[in-house]
């Protein structure tokens, strides 16, 4: 299921990491994924029941294996 957020909200959301880059819906490989992806660092933030979880501890880093 694709993430559906108000476009105005999506315009103001940003990655909480130090670079504060904009977020886009989905991933490069799966535009329908229930995540928001940072346009700079690539971290992926889950969207749970329509609510973005913008916590660094909850983010998935695409450069790091899942078991770390």
JORA-V15941 format. One record per helix or strand of 3 or more residues. SS is the DSSP state (@ for helix, = for strand). FROM is the first residue (numbers start at 0). LEN is the number of residues. If there is no record, write none. Layout:
BEGIN
ss & from & len
SS & FROM & LEN
SS & FROM & LEN
END
This chain:
BEGIN
ss & from & len
@ & 6 & 6
= & 21 & 4
= & 34 & 4
= & 43 & 5
@ & 55 & 3
END
